[in-house]
Amino acid sequence: MSKQRSRIVPALAVILLLSISLAGCRQPSGGAEQEVGNGGGPVTRVKIEAMVSAQNTLPADASQDVIKQELDKAVGIDLKITSLVGGVDYRNHWNLRIAGNSPPDIFYVDRMDMIRLSRQGALLDLTPYLEQLESAIHFVGEDSLATGTVDGKVFGIPKTSPAPQYTLWLRQDWLERVGMNPPATLQELMLVMKAFTEKDPDGNGKNDTYGFTGNPVTNALDQIFGAFGTTFPGKLYIKDGLLTNSVYDPSMKQALAFLREMVVSGVVDPDFLANTKMQQVNKAYQGQVGVLNFNWPMVINKDTAKQIEELQPNARWIQIPPPEGPGGAYNEIDDFGARSILVMPVTLQNEPGKLEAIIRLLTYMSSPEGSRLVQYGLKNVHYTMDGSDVKPTDKINEVLYSHLYQLLGREEMTYLQTKFPAAEPYFRFAIAQPRIKVYDSFVQMPDDYPAADIKRYIMEQTYKFIYGNRPLEEYDEFVRTLEAKYGYDSYMKTAQRQLEEQGLLQ
């Protein structure tokens, strides 16, 4: 053999070895990725993207994302979580992705969007896969599938319902200063709010406090309307065995009259109508108001508790039940159809390997092991097991991003007890309060139905009545305008028919 030929043979061997090595790293079709496993053989990782809406993000250093690492290993996937802040931005983003024919593999919608997308043919019909998804469905509750069903087909899996967090809170230290007890009735609440406004509860000698504040576009007035057995105008519920709407409820005029009395009495923060969520919170923290509808983490969370202590060292906030009124006592609404619904794009029907991997992922997440991973982190690192009880370690706060991976939701009570044991009296109190069940999310109107315009009109007129910019004597005229201009009576007929068809009305 010549020296030249002897050089060629090793060179060919090197090239062959490189070719084999590169082939092992090459991505096969179908979005799968291969890597070498511990046994030396290839491990296939199917790429899956889940898009979620959340306030925080994953660890900046991907090597610190232990949940992803464990999920990928357990299920044989390469999971990517795309997190967007804010409901509007999130919705716009998945809409654009669908329009651009590049939808995420898993994303979340409300029931109205699910109905719209399913009828446009954009969502995968999950009905043929229900047996394979049995574990995930059992985890979220089989009765919840009604929320994910359209025209007799299942297009989505609703996440487990989060625990209620909101209740009325008031300043106990102010209450003691004005010599009063926690209010149990609506009239007692009015007297407390007046005292908080007029009797210098902070003792600074200034007329600078108010009894009540909130965010007008959210749930500030839930307990007031609830005391009259109704809700903010525009909600559907069953009363005396019949479907009604709070707009038509005879108690609505009484509720608006009481709210008008609150404004006239001067107990309402004068900037109430301009409040954002954080403005109402800041006013509470700074000692400007004594009563508002709060969620417990805004008071009990370690960081917020520290902020309250720094701004108002003597402040002691307490939860109170909803006040009893002529219509009972209700803390808030329960829009039980308005859950986040996990859906998948119809394009997955052409990617059976990816669909099978998603089903494996959801099955694992609904198992005890997988569920604990996405709630608490690593066993024997972030939590330990004492029999069937989960015990957090001092490292559990290293995975504050874990909710981003809770694609099916979580076992809410166990989760709260494990991660926030000191707050248990507060979240148990919130969970126990009575709520009015509403059915709005189960009614689908035509695409040209002006739902946003109607909601805006109802809100504008409601606050005109409350603030005296429109006399309450014109309430019936307001209802007639809803019917004549916006077809509200037709909406009620449609709601009646659709709820009957869905078996929600007898």
N, C-alpha and C positions, 0 to 999 in steps of 0.2 A: 504494500500500500504506500502510495506517495505521501510526502509530507503535506501537500496541498489537500489531498483527499482526507488525510487524518484530521486536518483542521475543520473540514466541512462537516464531518459526522457529528462531532460535539456541538457544532453550531446548530445543526438541524435538531439535535436533541433539545437544546435550549429553547429553540423556537416552538417545538412541539409542547414542551412543558409550559411555556408562556401561554400558548393557545388554550391548553386545558385549564390553566388557572383563570384566564380571562373568561372562558366559557362558564366557569363556575360563578363568576361575578355578574354575568350578563343578565339583564332582567327579561324574563319571558313575557309573552303577551298576556293581557288581562290584568295589568296593574300589579302583578306579583313581583316580589323581590326575593332573591335567594341568597343565603349565607351559609357558611360552613358551621354545622352543629358540633356539639361536644364529641360525638362519635365519628366525626370526620365526614359524614354525609351531608348533603344539602338540606337546608331548612327553608321551606317556602313561606314567605311572609306576604299576605295579601294586603294591599294598601287600602285603608278605609278612612274616609274623612267624615267626621261628625261636626256639624256647625251648631253652636249654642250661643245663647245670649247670657252674659254674665258681667258682673262689675269688676272682677279681677281676672288675671291671666295666669298662665302656667309659669313655672320657674324659668327665669331667664337662661339659666344653665340647664340644658336638656338632660345632662347627666344626673341632675338632682330630681328629675321627674320619675320617682320610683314606681308610681302607679302605672305609668305607661310601660315601663320596662317589664313589670310583672304581667300586665294584661297581654302585651305582645307575646311574651313567652308562653303564657298559659293557653292562649287561643290560636297562636300561629299567625299573627297579623302584624301590620305596621300601622298603628292607629294614630291619626292626626286629629287633634281637636282645634277647630277654628273658633275662637271666642270673639264676639263683638259686644261692645257696651251699648246698651240702650235698645229698647224695643223697636223704635222706628228705624234706626240704622240697620238693625238685624234683619227686619222684614224686607227692607229695600235691598239688602245684599242678597238674600236667597232668591228674591224675585228676579234680580239681574242675572244671577247664576242660571236660573231656569230658562230665562229668555235667551241666554247665550249658549244653551245646550251643554252646560258644564255644572250641573247641580251637585251639591254635596251628597254623599251616600246616605247620610242620616241628618235630618234637620227637624225643627219643631215649628208647629203652626197652631193657631187656635182653631176652633171648630168651623168658623165661617170660612177661613182660608182653606181648610181641608176640603170642605164641600166644593168650593170654587175650583180648586186645583184638581180634585178628583173628576169633576164633570168636564174639565178641559182635557182630561186624559194625561195629566202630568204626573200622577201618583201611581205607584205600584199597588195593585189589588192584592192585599195580604190574605184574602180568604182561602186560597189554595194552600197556604203555608201555616194555617192556624194550629194544626197538630204539631208541627215542628216548633212553633212558638209557644207551646203550651206552658212551659216553665215561666217565660216572661209574662204571659197573660195571667197566670196564677199569682205572680209577684205583685202586679198592679191591681188585681182584683177583676174577676171575670165580668162582674156587673158593669165595670167601667167601659166595656167594649161598645156599649150603646153610644158613647161619646165619639168613638172612632168609626162608627158605621154610617154609610151614606147609601141610600137606595138599596139596602139589603146586603151591601158588601162592606167588608172591613178594610179601611184604608189607613188606619193609624192605631197606635197603642198609646193611650193616655198615660202620662207619668203619674206616679202616686201623688195624691193630694198633699200639699204642704200643710203643716199645722197652722191654724189661725194664730195671729200674733197681736192683733189690735184690740185694745180695750180703752175705756176712758181712764185717764190718769189725772190725779190732782195733787197739789202741794199740801201734804199733811202738816208741815210746820206752819203754813199760812192758816190752815183750818184751826189749829190750836190757838194761834194768835188772835183770831176773831171769835174764839169761843164757840165753835160749832162742831157737829159730828158729821161723818161722811154722809152725803145725801143718799136716800133710798128711793125717793120719788122725784118726778119731774119738777114739782113745785119746790121741793127742798133743794134741788140742783140750782134752780133759779135764785133762791135766797143765798146760796153759797157763792155763786158767780157775782151777785150784787155786792156781797161783803168783800170779795176779793178785789172788786173794782173801787169801792167807796171807803173801806175802813183801813187803808194803809197796811196791808198784811205783811209787807216787808219791813215796816217800821222805820223807813228812811225819811218820814215827814213830807213826802212828795206824793202828788196825785199822778202816779206813773205806772199803775198796774191795771190789768184787765182780767175779767173772769174767764174769757174763752177765746180761743183762736183755732186755726186749722188751715188746711189747704182746700180751697173751694172746689177744685176739680177732682178731688179724690174722695175720701171717705170721712170727711170732717164731721158731717152731720148724721152719720148712721144711727147713733143711739137716740138722737132726738126724733127722727122719723120713726125709729123702732118703737118708741114709747107710744106712738099712735097706731102701731100695728102695720106700718107701711114702710116704704123705702123712698129714696130720692126718686122724683118723678121719672117714669119711663121703664120701670122694671115689671116683668111678668111673674106672677105668683098665684098660688091657689089659696082662696079665702072662702070659708064657709062651703067648701066643696066645689067651688067654681073658679075657673080661670079668670083672673082680673089683671089689671095693670094699675100701678100706683097713680097714674094720671086720673083714672076713673074712680079710685077709692074715695068714698065719702069722707074718710078721715084725713085726706090730704089738705083740705082747707083748714082743718084744726091745726095740723102740724105747721103749715105755713104761718098761721096766725100766731102760734107760740114763738116761732123763729123771728117773726116781726117784732113781737114783744121784747125778745132778747136784744134786738138792735136798738129799739126805742129806749130801752132801759140803760143803754150805754155799756152793757157788760161784754160786748163783742169787740175784739181788737179792731180799731178803725181801719186798719190796712188789710183786713181779712181777705177781701176780694183780690188783692194783688199778691197774696202769699204764694210762694213756691213751697215745695216740701221742706227744703232746707231752711227757708226763712221762718216757718212755723217752729221748726226744731230749735233754731238759734234763739228765738224769742223765749222759748221755754227755758233753755239753758241759761239765758241772761237774766231771768227773773222778771220778765215783763208780764207773764200770764200764769194763771193757776189751774186751768182745766183745758185738756185737749185729748183728741183721739190719737194715741201713740202706739207704736209696736214695741214690744218689750225689749228687743236688743238696743233700741235707742236710749234706754235708761240703764239697762243692766250690763251691757257689753263693757268690758274692762276699760277700753279707751274712752267711751262716752261717759262712763261713770267718773272717770278721772277729770274729764272736761267739765262736767257738772260741778264736781267738787272744787275745781279751781275757780270757776265763775261764781258759784253760789254755795259756799261751804256749808251753809245751814239747810240747804234744800233737801227735803225728804219727799220723794214722789211715791205715791201709792196707787195701785189699781183699784177701781171700784166697778161693781156690776152695772149694767145699763139701768138707768132709772125707770121705775114703774110709772106708766102713764095710762091714759084711758084705753089704749089698745094693747097693753101688756108691757113687756120689757124684752127688747131684742138688741143684741150687740152690733150686728152687721148683717150683710147679705151672704148667702152661700150660693154662688153661681157655679153649681156643681158640674155644669157642662163646659166651663171655661178653663179646663186644664190644658197645659201644654201637651200637645199630641205628637208623638214620634211618628214621622212618616219617611218614606223612601221614594225616590224617583222611579218612574216607570221604566227608565233606561236599564235598570237592574235586571229586567227580565231577559236581557241579552247578555248578562254577565253572571251566569249561574254559580261560578266559583266564588265571586265576590259576595253574592247573596247568601250562599251557604256559610261563608265566613262571618257575615253580619249576624246570621241566626246563631252561630256558635258563640259569638260575642255576647249577644243578649241572653242566651241561655246561661253562660258563665256568670254574667252580672246578676242574674236572678238566683244563683245558687248561694248558699250561706258563705262559702269561701270568697266568691267574687263580689258579692254584695258588701261584705266586710272590707274588702280591699278598697273599693271605691268610696267607702264612707270614712274609713279610719286610717288606711295606709297598710304598712307591713305588720304581719303578726310577729309578736315578740320584739318588735322595734317600736312601733307606734301604739300598739295595744297588745294585751295578753288576754287569754281566756281563763275564766274561773268557772268551770263547768260550762253552762250555756250563756254566762254573762260576759260581756265585753268590758274589759278594764283598761282605761287609757293609761299610757305611760307619760312621762314628762316630755316626750318627743312628739306627742300627737299634734301639736300646733305647727309642726314642720310641714304638714299637708293641708294647709288651709285652702288649697286650691282643689281639694278632692271633689267638691260639688260639681266641677266641670265634667267629671267622669261619671256622674250619677245619671246615666242616660235613661234609666227607667224610674228614677226617683230613689227613694230610700224608705227604710222602716222608721218613720218619723219619730215616734216616741222613744224608741231605743237609741236613735241617733242623738236626740236632744239630751237624753239622760246621760249619755256617755260623754258628749263633747261639752255640755254646759250644765254640769250637775248642780252648781250653785244657783242656777236660774230656774230649777225645776218648779218651785212654787209659782213663778210668774208665767211660765208657758203652760202649766197645768190650768191655771186660772183662765188664761185666754182661751184655751181649747174647750173649757167647760161652758163657756157662755152661749146662750141661745142665739140662733141665727134664722133669718127668713130665707127659705130655699127659693131661688129664682130660676127661671127656665129660658132666659133670653138666648142662650147659646145654642138651643135646639131648634131655633126658628130661622129658616133660610128664605130671604126675600129675593126677588129678581135683581139682576145686576144693576138695573137702572133705578132701583129704589133708593131714595136720597137719605140713607141712614145717617150720614154725618151731618147733613143739614138739619135733620129732625133733632138729633142729639144736641146740636148747638142751639137750636131754637128753644128747646125745653129748658136747657140750662140758663140761657139768657132770661127767659120769662120767669123762671123760678126765683132767681135772685132779684128781679124787678119786684116781684111780690114781697119778698123778704125785706127788701130795703125801701119799700114804699114808693118806688118809681112807677108802680102800676097798682091800682087799688085791687084788693082781693075780691071785690064785687065783680071784677071782670074775669074771674077764673073760668066761668063757663064759656065765655067768649074765646078765651085761650084754647080750650078744648075743641070748640067748633072750628077754630082756625087749623088746628092739628088735623082735623078730619077733612075739611074742605080743601086745604092747600096741600097737605102732605099725605092724605089717604090713610090716616091713622086708624079709622074704623075698619078699613080693608086689611090693615096689618093685623088687627086683633082677630079677624075672621081667619086669616091665614095661619096665625099662631094656634088658634083653636084646632083647626083641621090637622096641621102638621103634628102637634103634640098628641092628638088622638091617634094618628097613624103610627106614631112611634111608641104607643102604649104608655105614654106618660100621663095621659088623662083618661079617666074611666067614662 
